[in-house]
Amino acid sequence: MKRSITFAIAACAALVLSGCGTGLDSDTATMVAPVPGYSETYVSENPPGTVGIRNAYLVYPGQDGYKAGSEATAKLFLFNDTPSPVNVVIKSDVGTVKLDKPIVIPPDGYVLTEVKLSALKQQIRPGESAKITVEFVGIKEFSVPLTIAPPDTALPRSPMPAEGGAAEGH
């Protein structure tokens, strides 16, 4: 009887303690949100904390994408988890960057930024990307590939009829 009680206690202890072994290197420690846009985080030493970009993308313009010479709209969340405000500068070789106002992220805050890229030098179709540079002044510069986001609503069905007619199907 003593032997079975000892075995049961040892088995329970092993089961309970095995849950403590995941630590910082577990699968959940490195997960990235399933959003269509680009995301990256940088750990800063001066000022201490992190800065980052989340869900950076080009707004869906339609099936043909953006034509050369037109204007594209990009949206991105910029995060500042440091104790100081951070200025952000955005540049691009793809087109001229237009902002409504300078970007300043408050300490432990974020901003949703809308960037206009005017006079595009090339066509950008769904599936392709355009690069911009996002600089958290004095901290880190990111090279950000902007892809076109999926449409907000489903695209219309193809006008082509299915092969085999209505009698054939599953």
N, C-alpha and C positions, 0 to 999 in steps of 0.2 A: 504494500500500500504506500509506504514511504517513497519507494522508488517511482511509482506512477505520479505522485504529487510533485516530486522533484522534477520529473520530466515535464509535467504540465507547466510548472512555473518557469522552467528554462525555455520552453517553447513560446510562452506568452512574452517573456522578456526579449527573446530574439525577434519576435514579430513587432513589438513596440519599438525597439531600438533600430530596426531596419528602416523605419520611416524617417529617422533623424539623419540619414546618410546622404540625402540629396544635395544639400549645400548650395553654393552659388553657381556650380557648374551643371545644374539640372537643366532639363529641356526647357523649362519655363523661364529660365533666366535670360535666354537669348532669343526669345520669340519676338517677331515683328508683326505689327498689326496688318491684317489682310486688306490693305487699301490699294487702289490702282496706281497711286503716285509714288514718287521717290521719297525715301526716308533715310535719315542718317543722324547720328548723335556724336558729339565730340566732348570728351572730358577735358575741361580746362583747369590749369593749375593757377593761372593768374588772370582774372579773378577765379577763385575756386568754385567749381560747379560744372554744369554742362550747358551746351548750346546745341540746338538741333533744328532740323527741317523735317516736317511730316507731311505726307500726302501732297507733294508738289506735282502738278500736272497742267496740261493745256486743256482748256475747256473744249468740249466736243463741238466742232463747227458744222458737222454734216458729213455725209459719206465721202465727199471729195477732199476733205481736209482743208488746209489753209493754202491759198495760192501765193506764189511769189509776189511781193509788192503789197500784200494785204496786211492786216493787223491781227495778231493772235493774242488771246487772253490766257494768262497763266494764273493759277491760284496756288498758294502755299502757306502752310502754318509754320511760323518761326517761333522757336521756344528759347527762353533764357532762364535757366535755373541757377543763376549766380546772384550774389548780393548787390550787383551794380547794374545800372541801365546799359544796354548795348545798342550801338548804332549799326545798321546794316546797309550795305551798298550792293546793288545788283547791276551786273554788266552782261552784255551778250554780243557775240560776233554774228548772230543770226539776224538781228534786227535792232532797231533803236529802242532802248528801254524807256518807258514812260511810267512814272509813279505820280499819284495824286499829291503825296507829301513825303518828306523824309521818313525813313523807318527807324523808330526807336522802340526797343522792346524793354518794358519795365522789369525791374528785378523780380525774379520768381514769377514771370508772366509769359504771355505769348501774344502774337498778333496774327490775324488772317490777312494776308497781303494779296492784293490783286495787281498784277503787273501786265502792262500792255507792251507787246513787242510789235512795233510798227515798221513798215517798209521791209518786210521779210525778204531776205536775199535768196531764198529757195522755197520750193513748195514743201509742205509738211503734211503727209498723209497719215491716216490712222495706222498704227503699227510702227511708224518712224518716230524719231525724237529730235529735239532741238536742245542744245546746251546753253545754259546760263551759268554765270558765276555768282555765287552768293557769299559775300564777305561779312563775317561778324567782326567788325573793325577791331584790330589789335588782338584777336583771339584765333580765328580760323577762317580759311577760305575753302568753300566747297565748289566742286564742278558738278552741276546738277543736270542730268538728262531729263528733259520734260517730254513725256509721251502724252498722246491725246487720250483723255479719259473716255471710258465707255459712255454712250448716250444716257441721258436721264430716263428716257422711255424706250421701249422696244422699237426697233426699226420695223417698217412695214414688211409684210411677206413679199416674196418675189412674185411678180405677175405670171411667171412661167408655170403651166400646169404640170402636175406630177405625171411621170410616165405610167402607162398601164390603165389609166382611167379610173373611174369611181369604183368599179367592181373589184379591182385588185387592191389588196391592203392587208393589214395584219389584224 
